[in-house]
Amino acid sequence: MDSTIYLAVAIMISSAAVATAIGFALLGGKFLETTARQPELAPQLQVKMFIVAGLLDAVSMIAVGIALYMLFAL
């Protein structure tokens, strides 16, 4: 097996982890900032935040799935 596949898998998994961490940090920070400004909107914002958090996590899981496919199937 070519060593470039290992490098590509490592880059895909690490970039997915870093991007997810940055995304959750920005999402949580903006949620807290908006909730502090308008506390009456907190329940509506929380629902939307969890939907976006699920989508954000799904993108990284897709990247990990593709990386593992490349690692074991190719």
ABEGO torsion letter per residue (X at the ends): XBAAAAAAAAAAAAAAAAAAAAAAAAAAAAAAAAAAABAAAAAAAAAAAAAAAAAAAAAAAAAAAAAAAAAAAX
